[in-house]
Amino acid sequence: MLYASLFIAAASYLLGSIPTGYLLIRLFLHQDIRAVGSGNIGATNVLRSGGKKLGLVTFLLDMLKGCAAVWLGALLGSLLMPAVPLRTAEALAALCAILGHMFTLWLGFKGGKGVATGFGVFLAACPWAALAAIAVFILVLFASRYVSLASILGALSFPLFAHFFIRGTQPVAFIAVQWVAALLIVAKHHQNIRRLLAGTENRFGAKKTA
């Protein structure tokens, strides 16, 4: 079981590590996204630095790699660890995919903030809770125009929604990963949190990148 777990973890991490925003900006604009705007490789900086289309594609691809990691984890778990609850294998894959995005192997273990990939793993693990969380994101963004605040509150809301939407027994690892993933996303927004508290965070639509 140890080797199977390591294999699932490695496969999910490598899938999450694909730096889609970096690759898209390199391919279409011949720039290094890390040297543009906020320097983040995620969808928000790509949108602000490379335009709406590239930003949307980055979000979708980052989300899909999160979904794919959970599906892969479930498949490998059923094949390699049939005695282990499927949710546990999904949780392992979800966490490693998010870590892969945040600390990508290909960019010196520096990456994005995990919002789109986190949404992807949440969507695969519990679609209704993920949709409720994205609704929170949209409402907060509409009301405040702070992407960072919307991302933080959206991430923190998922474990709460999952508690109500998921039926049946949830393994401890599955519940723990929900909170760990949400808190990792919050932690990656530490600079944004400082700016929010200081009143210097830029609102969505502003020309200056936060």
DODO-768350 format. One record per residue: residue number from 1; residue in one letter; z, y, x of N, C-alpha, C, O in turn. Coordinates in nm, 3 decimals, padded with zeros to 5 digits. Each point is the difference from the previous one (the first is absolute). Layout:
BEGIN
   k r     npz     npy     npx    capz    capy    capx     cpz     cpy     cpx     opz     opy     opx
 NUM a       Z       Y       X       Z       Y       X       Z       Y       X       Z       Y       X
...
This chain:
BEGIN
   k r     npz     npy     npx    capz    capy    capx     cpz     cpy     cpx     opz     opy     opx
   1 m  00.000 -00.121  00.082  00.000  00.121 -00.082  00.000  00.125  00.086 -00.059  00.102 -00.038
   2 l  00.125 -00.108  00.154  00.004  00.116  00.089 -00.140  00.041  00.044 -00.036  00.117 -00.004
   3 y -00.042 -00.217  00.047 -00.135  00.031  00.047 -00.088  00.052 -00.114 -00.082  00.089  00.020
   4 a  00.101 -00.145 -00.138 -00.076  00.048 -00.116  00.035  00.145 -00.031 -00.088  00.080 -00.030
   5 s  00.217 -00.047  00.035  00.045  00.137 -00.025 -00.057  00.096  00.103 -00.044  00.110 -00.034
   6 l  00.046 -00.151  00.161 -00.055  00.084  00.106 -00.149  00.021 -00.017 -00.052  00.108  00.026
   7 f -00.017 -00.212 -00.071 -00.144  00.011 -00.022 -00.030  00.099 -00.114 -00.089  00.083  00.012
   8 i  00.164 -00.094 -00.121 -00.018  00.092 -00.113  00.032  00.143  00.043 -00.072  00.094 -00.034
   9 a  00.181 -00.078  00.109  00.040  00.133  00.047 -00.107  00.061  00.090 -00.035  00.117 -00.015
  10 a -00.017 -00.196  00.109 -00.101  00.051  00.094 -00.130  00.035 -00.072 -00.059  00.104  00.026
  11 a  00.015 -00.192 -00.116 -00.125  00.025 -00.073  00.012  00.126 -00.086 -00.093  00.080 -00.005
  12 s  00.205 -00.064 -00.060  00.020  00.117 -00.087  00.013  00.127  00.082 -00.053  00.105 -00.038
  13 y  00.122 -00.113  00.150  00.014  00.116  00.087 -00.136  00.046  00.052 -00.032  00.119 -00.003
  14 l -00.049 -00.214  00.049 -00.132  00.035  00.052 -00.089  00.059 -00.108 -00.078  00.093  00.026
  15 l  00.088 -00.145 -00.147 -00.077  00.055 -00.112  00.045  00.142 -00.030 -00.082  00.089 -00.020
  16 g  00.213 -00.069  00.016  00.052  00.134 -00.025 -00.030  00.097  00.112 -00.005  00.121 -00.022
  17 s -00.015 -00.173  00.143 -00.023  00.085  00.118 -00.139  00.062  00.005 -00.023  00.091  00.080
  18 i -00.068 -00.137 -00.162 -00.137  00.056  00.003  00.008  00.150 -00.030  00.035  00.037 -00.112
  19 p -00.066  00.050  00.208  00.016  00.145 -00.019 -00.119  00.062 -00.072 -00.085  00.064  00.062
  20 t  00.078 -00.083 -00.192 -00.120  00.038 -00.075 -00.031  00.149  00.008 -00.116  00.038  00.019
  21 g  00.218  00.047 -00.032 -00.025  00.143  00.008 -00.055  00.040  00.135 -00.094  00.080  00.009
  22 y  00.152 -00.134  00.096 -00.047  00.027  00.136 -00.146 -00.044  00.017 -00.082  00.073  00.055
  23 l  00.051 -00.194 -00.103 -00.135 -00.053  00.016 -00.102  00.079 -00.080 -00.111  00.024  00.048
  24 l  00.147  00.016 -00.169 -00.095  00.076 -00.084 -00.032  00.137  00.060 -00.116  00.042  00.001
  25 i  00.218  00.026  00.049 -00.024  00.131  00.062 -00.081 -00.015  00.128 -00.085  00.084  00.031
  26 r  00.112 -00.189  00.044 -00.078 -00.027  00.122 -00.146 -00.028 -00.035 -00.091  00.049  00.067
  27 l  00.071 -00.128 -00.171 -00.135 -00.043 -00.036 -00.084  00.113 -00.058 -00.115  00.018  00.038
  28 f  00.175  00.059 -00.130 -00.079  00.100 -00.073  00.007  00.141  00.058 -00.095  00.077 -00.013
  29 l  00.206 -00.041  00.076  00.015  00.136  00.053  00.009  00.004  00.152  00.000  00.107  00.059
  30 h  00.007 -00.225  00.004  00.007 -00.010  00.146  00.119  00.079  00.055 -00.009  00.066  00.104
  31 q  00.121 -00.073 -00.176  00.122  00.067  00.042  00.115 -00.100  00.004 -00.008 -00.110 -00.055
  32 d  00.114  00.151  00.121  00.123 -00.079  00.002  00.095  00.063 -00.101  00.048  00.112  00.021
  33 i -00.020 -00.181 -00.131  00.083  00.055 -00.106  00.138  00.037  00.052  00.068  00.085 -00.057
  34 r -00.025 -00.149  00.165  00.131  00.030  00.057  00.007  00.138  00.064  00.108  00.052  00.025
  35 a -00.225  00.007  00.001 -00.005  00.133  00.059 -00.037  00.106 -00.103 -00.025  00.115  00.035
  36 v  00.021 -00.154 -00.161 -00.042  00.091 -00.106  00.111  00.011 -00.104  00.066 -00.098 -00.034
  37 g -00.046  00.218 -00.016  00.099  00.020 -00.106  00.139 -00.040  00.044  00.050  00.045  00.103
  38 s  00.014 -00.130 -00.184  00.136 -00.044  00.030  00.002 -00.109  00.107  00.107 -00.033  00.053
  39 g -00.223 -00.024 -00.021 -00.006 -00.108  00.097  00.025 -00.137 -00.059 -00.005 -00.100  00.071
  40 n  00.033  00.095 -00.200  00.027 -00.127 -00.067 -00.132 -00.069 -00.035 -00.099  00.067 -00.028
  41 i  00.098 -00.201  00.030 -00.123 -00.074 -00.028 -00.014 -00.036 -00.147 -00.096 -00.068 -00.039
  42 g  00.189  00.112 -00.044  00.000 -00.036 -00.140 -00.097  00.080 -00.085 -00.067  00.091  00.048
  43 a  00.062 -00.127 -00.176 -00.099  00.057 -00.092  00.014  00.150 -00.019 -00.100  00.070 -00.014
  44 t  00.224 -00.019  00.011  00.020  00.143 -00.024 -00.061  00.084  00.110 -00.068  00.098 -00.027
  45 n  00.093 -00.135  00.152 -00.057  00.077  00.112 -00.151 -00.018  00.008 -00.072  00.093  00.035
  46 v  00.023 -00.213 -00.068 -00.144 -00.022 -00.002 -00.064  00.087 -00.107 -00.106  00.059  00.022
  47 l  00.169 -00.051 -00.139 -00.052  00.082 -00.109 -00.006  00.146  00.042 -00.101  00.068 -00.023
  48 r  00.207 -00.020  00.083  00.006  00.141  00.039 -00.092  00.031  00.116 -00.054  00.110  00.010
  49 s  00.038 -00.206  00.080 -00.079  00.024  00.121 -00.144 -00.047 -00.011 -00.089  00.054  00.066
  50 g  00.065 -00.157 -00.150 -00.133 -00.058 -00.006 -00.068  00.010 -00.135 -00.116 -00.039 -00.015
  51 g  00.189  00.090 -00.086 -00.061  00.016 -00.131  00.050 -00.102 -00.102  00.063 -00.099  00.036
  52 k -00.094  00.125 -00.162  00.051 -00.084 -00.109 -00.052 -00.143  00.006  00.075 -00.094 -00.025
  53 k -00.204  00.078  00.057 -00.058 -00.135 -00.002  00.065 -00.090  00.104  00.038 -00.113 -00.031
  54 l -00.025  00.163  00.154  00.062 -00.080  00.104  00.148 -00.024 -00.029  00.054 -00.106  00.030
  55 g  00.011  00.207 -00.089  00.140 -00.017 -00.037  00.018 -00.108 -00.104  00.091 -00.082  00.009
  56 l -00.179  00.082 -00.110  00.008 -00.101 -00.105 -00.028 -00.140  00.054  00.070 -00.095 -00.034
  57 v -00.173  00.084  00.118 -00.035 -00.131  00.058  00.115 -00.051  00.087  00.032 -00.119 -00.002
  58 t  00.030  00.209  00.078  00.114 -00.039  00.083  00.114 -00.053 -00.086  00.060 -00.103  00.031
  59 f -00.031  00.174 -00.139  00.108 -00.045 -00.089 -00.031 -00.137 -00.058  00.085 -00.089 -00.002
  60 l -00.208  00.072 -00.045 -00.037 -00.127 -00.062  00.005 -00.115  00.100  00.050 -00.108 -00.032
  61 l -00.101  00.130  00.152  00.000 -00.107  00.101  00.142 -00.032  00.046  00.034 -00.117  00.020
  62 d  00.049  00.220 -00.002  00.139 -00.025  00.039  00.074 -00.074 -00.111  00.082 -00.088  00.026
  63 m -00.112  00.124 -00.150  00.062 -00.069 -00.113 -00.047 -00.145 -00.006  00.081 -00.091 -00.021
  64 l -00.210  00.068  00.040 -00.055 -00.136 -00.007  00.053 -00.090  00.110  00.019 -00.119 -00.022
  65 k  00.004  00.174  00.140  00.054 -00.086  00.106  00.144 -00.039 -00.032  00.045 -00.107  00.040
  66 g  00.027  00.193 -00.112  00.134 -00.038 -00.045 -00.006 -00.111 -00.104  00.075 -00.097  00.007
  67 c -00.165  00.113 -00.103 -00.020 -00.106 -00.100 -00.040 -00.131  00.066  00.055 -00.105 -00.031
  68 a -00.152  00.114  00.122 -00.052 -00.120  00.066  00.108 -00.072  00.079  00.003 -00.123  00.004
  69 a  00.086  00.199  00.058  00.107 -00.061  00.078  00.093 -00.082 -00.088  00.039 -00.111  00.037
  70 v -00.004  00.165 -00.154  00.088 -00.074 -00.091 -00.071 -00.124 -00.053  00.061 -00.107 -00.009
  71 w -00.187  00.121 -00.027 -00.077 -00.116 -00.049 -00.011 -00.106  00.110  00.014 -00.119 -00.026
  72 l -00.038  00.164  00.149 -00.009 -00.093  00.112  00.134 -00.069  00.023  00.006 -00.120  00.025
  73 g  00.102  00.198 -00.032  00.132 -00.057  00.018  00.031 -00.106 -00.104  00.057 -00.105  00.031
  74 a -00.096  00.133 -00.156  00.021 -00.098 -00.107 -00.080 -00.127  00.025  00.050 -00.111 -00.019
  75 l -00.175  00.127  00.060 -00.086 -00.115  00.026  00.054 -00.085  00.115  00.013 -00.122 -00.011
  76 l  00.019  00.189  00.122  00.051 -00.073  00.116  00.137 -00.061 -00.028  00.032 -00.108  00.048
  77 g  00.048  00.179 -00.126  00.130 -00.052 -00.036 -00.010 -00.128 -00.082  00.075 -00.095  00.022
  78 s -00.168  00.095 -00.117 -00.018 -00.119 -00.084 -00.052 -00.119  00.081  00.030 -00.115 -00.032
  79 l -00.108  00.144  00.136 -00.056 -00.107  00.082  00.094 -00.048  00.110  00.010 -00.120  00.026
  80 l  00.058  00.215  00.036  00.079 -00.032  00.119  00.149 -00.014 -00.028  00.071 -00.069  00.074
  81 m -00.024  00.133 -00.181  00.144 -00.005 -00.032  00.019 -00.029 -00.149  00.059  00.082 -00.071
  82 p -00.108 -00.194  00.022  00.006 -00.027 -00.144  00.142 -00.006 -00.057  00.019  00.018 -00.120
  83 a  00.080 -00.042  00.204  00.138 -00.009 -00.048  00.066  00.138 -00.011  00.107  00.013 -00.060
  84 v -00.171  00.088  00.116  00.056  00.136 -00.002 -00.056  00.075 -00.120 -00.118 -00.011 -00.030
  85 p  00.203  00.088 -00.041 -00.049  00.078 -00.114 -00.118  00.088  00.039 -00.001  00.063  00.105
  86 l -00.099 -00.060 -00.191 -00.122  00.077  00.029  00.032  00.147  00.022 -00.062  00.066  00.083
  87 r  00.158 -00.015 -00.159  00.039  00.140  00.013  00.052  00.032  00.141 -00.017  00.112  00.049
  88 t  00.080 -00.209  00.014  00.051  00.022  00.136 -00.115  00.017  00.098  00.005  00.087  00.087
  89 a -00.107 -00.170 -00.099 -00.118  00.013  00.086 -00.070  00.133 -00.026 -00.047  00.066  00.094
  90 e  00.038 -00.026 -00.220 -00.060  00.129 -00.034  00.079  00.115  00.062 -00.058  00.095  00.051
  91 a  00.190 -00.105 -00.057  00.086  00.105  00.055 -00.019  00.014  00.150 -00.008  00.111  00.052
  92 l  00.001 -00.224  00.018 -00.021  00.003  00.145 -00.134  00.065  00.033 -00.008  00.084  00.089
  93 a -00.096 -00.122 -00.162 -00.133  00.056  00.025 -00.002  00.149 -00.032 -00.060  00.079  00.073
  94 a  00.125 -00.039 -00.182  00.002  00.140 -00.040  00.066  00.087  00.106 -00.054  00.104  00.039
  95 l  00.170 -00.147  00.007  00.072  00.079  00.100 -00.079  00.011  00.129 -00.007  00.108  00.059
  96 c -00.053 -00.218 -00.014 -00.074  00.002  00.126 -00.128  00.084 -00.010 -00.040  00.063  00.097
  97 a -00.023 -00.062 -00.214 -00.119  00.083 -00.019  00.035  00.148  00.008 -00.073  00.078  00.060
  98 i  00.185 -00.040 -00.121  00.044  00.140  00.005  00.036  00.039  00.143 -00.037  00.108  00.047
  99 l  00.109 -00.197  00.022  00.034  00.027  00.140 -00.126  00.010  00.086 -00.007  00.082  00.092
 100 g -00.093 -00.165 -00.123 -00.125  00.008  00.073 -00.069  00.134 -00.017 -00.054  00.055  00.096
 101 h  00.056 -00.003 -00.217 -00.061  00.131 -00.025  00.078  00.111  00.069 -00.059  00.091  00.058
 102 m  00.190 -00.099 -00.064  00.084  00.105  00.059  00.000 -00.003  00.152  00.009  00.104  00.065
 103 f -00.018 -00.224 -00.010  00.008 -00.018  00.146 -00.117 -00.090  00.043  00.019 -00.114  00.041
 104 t -00.139  00.171 -00.052 -00.119 -00.081  00.026 -00.017 -00.035  00.147  00.014  00.085  00.088
 105 l -00.044 -00.210 -00.065 -00.021 -00.052  00.135 -00.111  00.074  00.074  00.007  00.016  00.122
 106 w -00.108  00.029 -00.196 -00.121  00.053  00.062  00.013  00.146  00.039 -00.087  00.052  00.070
 107 l  00.193  00.016 -00.112  00.017  00.143  00.031  00.134  00.026  00.067  00.066  00.100 -00.029
 108 g -00.026 -00.190  00.117  00.124  00.019  00.073  00.123 -00.007 -00.089  00.099  00.068  00.025
 109 f -00.106 -00.150 -00.129  00.110 -00.020 -00.095  00.038  00.129 -00.073  00.116  00.020 -00.037
 110 k -00.215  00.065  00.017  00.017  00.119 -00.084 -00.100 -00.009 -00.114 -00.114 -00.040  00.020
 111 g  00.157  00.075 -00.139 -00.089 -00.015 -00.115  00.031  00.097 -00.111  00.042  00.114  00.024
 112 g -00.063 -00.159 -00.147  00.020  00.086 -00.115  00.140 -00.013 -00.059  00.089 -00.062  00.059
 113 k -00.072  00.122 -00.175  00.132  00.002 -00.064  00.019 -00.112 -00.101  00.109 -00.017 -00.055
 114 g -00.213 -00.060  00.030  00.015 -00.121 -00.079 -00.011  00.016 -00.151  00.027 -00.095 -00.073
 115 v -00.065  00.212  00.025 -00.001  00.022 -00.145 -00.108 -00.084 -00.068  00.030 -00.075 -00.093
 116 a -00.154  00.086  00.139 -00.109 -00.075 -00.064  00.017 -00.150  00.021 -00.019 -00.078 -00.094
 117 t  00.053  00.036  00.215  00.021 -00.142  00.026  00.121 -00.051 -00.078 -00.002 -00.112 -00.052
 118 g  00.106  00.194  00.044  00.115 -00.036 -00.081 -00.036 -00.017 -00.146  00.046 -00.093 -00.066
 119 f -00.127  00.185  00.015 -00.045 -00.013 -00.139 -00.079 -00.129 -00.019  00.011 -00.066 -00.103
 120 g -00.091  00.031  00.204 -00.079 -00.123 -00.008  00.086 -00.124 -00.007 -00.024 -00.088 -00.082
 121 v  00.126  00.081  00.167  00.087 -00.119 -00.004  00.082 -00.002 -00.129  00.024 -00.106 -00.056
 122 f  00.017  00.223  00.009  00.073  00.008 -00.126 -00.089 -00.044 -00.116  00.044 -00.071 -00.091
 123 l -00.170  00.114  00.095 -00.093 -00.033 -00.107 -00.024 -00.150 -00.008 -00.008 -00.056 -00.110
 124 a -00.003 -00.008  00.225 -00.022 -00.145  00.002  00.126 -00.075 -00.041 -00.009 -00.104 -00.066
 125 a  00.126  00.154  00.105  00.126 -00.070 -00.028  00.046  00.019 -00.144  00.051 -00.094 -00.061
 126 c -00.069  00.215  00.007  00.042  00.029 -00.138 -00.084  00.115 -00.053  00.039  00.116  00.013
 127 p -00.154 -00.147 -00.075 -00.093  00.105 -00.042  00.061  00.105 -00.092 -00.025  00.119  00.020
 128 w  00.103 -00.158 -00.119  00.053  00.097 -00.095  00.098  00.096  00.066  00.000  00.120 -00.029
 129 a  00.084 -00.172  00.117  00.094  00.086  00.071 -00.075  00.096  00.093  00.038  00.116  00.013
 130 a -00.145 -00.165  00.051 -00.079  00.085  00.089 -00.069  00.111 -00.079 -00.006  00.114  00.046
 131 l -00.047 -00.148 -00.163 -00.066  00.102 -00.082  00.100  00.104 -00.050 -00.032  00.119 -00.009
 132 a  00.153 -00.164 -00.024  00.104  00.094 -00.041  00.038  00.092  00.116  00.022  00.119 -00.019
 133 a -00.016 -00.176  00.140  00.033  00.079  00.119 -00.110  00.102  00.030  00.030  00.113  00.038
 134 i -00.156 -00.153 -00.054 -00.109  00.095  00.025 -00.001  00.109 -00.106 -00.042  00.112  00.027
 135 a  00.089 -00.144 -00.148  00.014  00.102 -00.104  00.105  00.103  00.040 -00.018  00.120 -00.022
 136 v  00.127 -00.167  00.083  00.102  00.091  00.052 -00.062  00.090  00.107  00.021  00.121  00.002
 137 f -00.098 -00.183  00.088 -00.068  00.076  00.106 -00.087  00.110 -00.060  00.007  00.115  00.044
 138 i -00.087 -00.149 -00.143 -00.093  00.097 -00.059  00.076  00.112 -00.070 -00.036  00.117  00.014
 139 l  00.140 -00.152 -00.087  00.078  00.101 -00.072  00.068  00.097  00.097 -00.001  00.121 -00.022
 140 v  00.062 -00.176  00.127  00.067  00.086  00.098 -00.101  00.087  00.074  00.025  00.117  00.025
 141 l -00.139 -00.175  00.010 -00.103  00.077  00.069 -00.053  00.111 -00.089 -00.021  00.112  00.046
 142 f -00.001 -00.142 -00.173 -00.049  00.101 -00.094  00.101  00.113 -00.018 -00.036  00.117 -00.007
 143 a  00.165 -00.155  00.001  00.104  00.100 -00.024  00.032  00.083  00.124  00.028  00.120 -00.011
 144 s -00.032 -00.183  00.130  00.044  00.070  00.120 -00.112  00.033  00.099  00.011  00.095  00.078
 145 r -00.118 -00.174 -00.082 -00.111  00.008  00.094  00.044 -00.034  00.143 -00.064  00.040  00.097
 146 y  00.174 -00.114 -00.085  00.044 -00.052  00.129 -00.036 -00.148  00.007  00.061 -00.081 -00.069
 147 v -00.157  00.045  00.152 -00.038 -00.140  00.015  00.116 -00.081  00.057  00.025 -00.113 -00.042
 148 s  00.045  00.171  00.136  00.111 -00.071  00.064  00.111 -00.032 -00.100  00.051 -00.112 -00.002
 149 l -00.013  00.209 -00.080  00.104 -00.023 -00.099 -00.044 -00.104 -00.102  00.078 -00.087 -00.039
 150 a -00.203  00.096 -00.003 -00.053 -00.098 -00.096 -00.001 -00.140  00.061  00.031 -00.098 -00.068
 151 s -00.066  00.089  00.196 -00.003 -00.129  00.068  00.140 -00.060  00.011  00.019 -00.119 -00.023
 152 i  00.077  00.201  00.058  00.138 -00.046  00.017  00.057 -00.050 -00.132  00.055 -00.110 -00.006
 153 l -00.069  00.190 -00.099  00.056 -00.038 -00.129 -00.077 -00.118 -00.061  00.060 -00.086 -00.065
 154 g -00.190  00.081  00.087 -00.078 -00.113 -00.048  00.043 -00.130  00.066  00.014 -00.103 -00.066
 155 a  00.007  00.109  00.198  00.042 -00.121  00.073  00.139 -00.045 -00.045  00.021 -00.119 -00.021
 156 l  00.072  00.212  00.007  00.136 -00.036 -00.040  00.009 -00.051 -00.143  00.092 -00.074 -00.036
 157 s -00.189  00.114 -00.046  00.004 -00.043 -00.140 -00.046 -00.145 -00.018  00.036 -00.065 -00.099
 158 f -00.116  00.014  00.194 -00.055 -00.134 -00.019  00.106 -00.109 -00.014 -00.007 -00.078 -00.095
 159 p  00.107  00.070  00.185  00.100 -00.106 -00.016  00.073  00.008 -00.134  00.039 -00.102 -00.056
 160 l -00.021  00.223  00.006  00.067  00.017 -00.129 -00.088 -00.053 -00.113  00.049 -00.071 -00.089
 161 f -00.177  00.105  00.092 -00.091 -00.051 -00.102 -00.016 -00.152  00.011 -00.008 -00.069 -00.101
 162 a  00.005  00.018  00.225 -00.016 -00.144  00.020  00.115 -00.077 -00.063 -00.019 -00.110 -00.052
 163 h  00.138  00.168  00.056  00.117 -00.066 -00.059 -00.021 -00.026 -00.149  00.045 -00.102 -00.053
 164 f -00.113  00.194 -00.014 -00.021 -00.013 -00.144 -00.127 -00.075 -00.037 -00.006 -00.066 -00.103
 165 f -00.096  00.075  00.189 -00.129 -00.058 -00.036 -00.017 -00.146  00.043 -00.073 -00.075 -00.064
 166 i  00.139  00.035  00.171 -00.018 -00.136  00.050  00.092 -00.095 -00.077  00.121  00.019 -00.004
 167 r -00.181 -00.119 -00.054  00.076 -00.100 -00.076  00.029 -00.121  00.089 -00.077 -00.030  00.091
 168 g  00.185 -00.037 -00.117  00.035 -00.119  00.075  00.083  00.034  00.123  00.034  00.116  00.025
 169 t -00.001 -00.218  00.049  00.085  00.015  00.119 -00.077  00.065  00.114 -00.115 -00.035  00.028
 170 q  00.180  00.131  00.037 -00.058  00.063  00.116  00.080 -00.041  00.124  00.121  00.024  00.004
 171 p -00.185 -00.084  00.096  00.072 -00.034  00.123  00.060  00.125  00.064 -00.052  00.111 -00.015
 172 v  00.162 -00.130  00.086  00.067  00.113  00.065 -00.096  00.073  00.094  00.001  00.123  00.006
 173 a -00.083 -00.199  00.067 -00.094  00.061  00.094 -00.100  00.091 -00.073 -00.039  00.104  00.052
 174 f -00.001 -00.145 -00.171 -00.098  00.077 -00.077  00.061  00.133 -00.043 -00.066  00.104  00.009
 175 i  00.189 -00.107 -00.056  00.068  00.123 -00.041  00.027  00.090  00.121 -00.020  00.121 -00.005
 176 a  00.066 -00.184  00.115  00.032  00.077  00.121 -00.123  00.072  00.054  00.009  00.116  00.040
 177 v -00.123 -00.184 -00.040 -00.122  00.061  00.055 -00.045  00.119 -00.085 -00.053  00.097  00.054
 178 q  00.074 -00.104 -00.184 -00.034  00.114 -00.085  00.070  00.127  00.049 -00.062  00.105  00.014
 179 w  00.192 -00.119  00.011  00.079  00.116  00.044 -00.029  00.037  00.144 -00.008  00.119  00.034
 180 v -00.009 -00.219  00.053 -00.031  00.029  00.140 -00.133  00.073  00.011 -00.012  00.097  00.074
 181 a -00.088 -00.144 -00.148 -00.132  00.065  00.003  00.010  00.144 -00.049 -00.057  00.091  00.061
 182 a  00.129 -00.070 -00.171  00.015  00.135 -00.054  00.072  00.091  00.100 -00.041  00.115  00.020
 183 l  00.146 -00.166  00.041  00.076  00.081  00.096 -00.078  00.026  00.128  00.016  00.105  00.062
 184 l -00.101 -00.199 -00.022 -00.086  00.023  00.116 -00.098  00.115 -00.027 -00.023  00.085  00.086
 185 i -00.032 -00.083 -00.206 -00.092  00.108 -00.037  00.073  00.133  00.000 -00.053  00.100  00.048
 186 v  00.176 -00.098 -00.101  00.080  00.123  00.001  00.028  00.042  00.144 -00.013  00.118  00.034
 187 a  00.052 -00.213  00.050  00.031  00.031  00.140 -00.119  00.059  00.074  00.015  00.089  00.083
 188 k -00.135 -00.139 -00.113 -00.120  00.052  00.066 -00.034  00.142 -00.045 -00.084  00.067  00.060
 189 h  00.151 -00.022 -00.166 -00.020  00.137 -00.048  00.111  00.094  00.048  00.023  00.105 -00.059
 190 h  00.046 -00.143  00.166  00.117  00.078  00.042 -00.036  00.144  00.035  00.078  00.092 -00.030
 191 q -00.193 -00.070  00.091 -00.039  00.138  00.032 -00.031  00.078 -00.127  00.033  00.118 -00.010
 192 n -00.097 -00.185 -00.086 -00.029  00.066 -00.128  00.129  00.035 -00.073  00.011  00.105 -00.063
 193 i  00.088 -00.196  00.072  00.128  00.026 -00.066  00.067  00.124  00.059  00.055  00.083 -00.072
 194 r -00.062 -00.071  00.204  00.056  00.119  00.064 -00.069  00.127 -00.049  00.065  00.101 -00.026
 195 r -00.199 -00.108  00.015 -00.073  00.118 -00.046  00.027  00.029 -00.148  00.006  00.116 -00.040
 196 l  00.010 -00.220 -00.039  00.033  00.020 -00.141  00.135  00.071 -00.013  00.015  00.093 -00.080
 197 l  00.082 -00.138  00.158  00.133  00.062 -00.005 -00.002  00.143  00.051  00.076  00.085 -00.045
 198 a -00.166 -00.059  00.142 -00.011  00.135  00.057 -00.091  00.090 -00.082 -00.007  00.121  00.024
 199 g -00.064 -00.180 -00.121 -00.091  00.079 -00.082 -00.130  00.034  00.070 -00.068  00.095 -00.039
 200 t  00.033 -00.170  00.142 -00.123  00.029  00.075 -00.108 -00.107 -00.017 -00.105  00.008  00.064
 201 e  00.130 -00.106 -00.148 -00.101 -00.104 -00.024 -00.120  00.059 -00.074  00.017  00.077 -00.094
 202 n -00.136 -00.113  00.137 -00.121  00.050 -00.066 -00.030 -00.078 -00.127  00.022 -00.121 -00.006
 203 r -00.070  00.189 -00.093 -00.035 -00.062 -00.126 -00.141 -00.056  00.005 -00.083  00.048  00.077
 204 f  00.056 -00.148 -00.159 -00.132 -00.060 -00.005 -00.102  00.106 -00.044  00.021  00.073 -00.097
 205 g -00.130 -00.066  00.169 -00.103  00.100 -00.030  00.002  00.116  00.097 -00.096  00.076  00.006
 206 a  00.208 -00.062  00.072  00.007  00.105  00.099 -00.091 -00.033  00.117 -00.018 -00.118  00.032
 207 k -00.039  00.217  00.031 -00.093 -00.024  00.111  00.073 -00.051  00.122 -00.055 -00.081  00.075
 208 k  00.176  00.127 -00.053  00.076 -00.045  00.116  00.052 -00.139 -00.025  00.050 -00.028 -00.109
 209 t -00.060 -00.062  00.209  00.043 -00.138 -00.015  00.146 -00.017  00.035  00.047  00.052  00.101
 210 a  00.026 -00.127 -00.189  00.141 -00.026  00.027  00.015 -00.131  00.074  00.112 -00.040  00.032
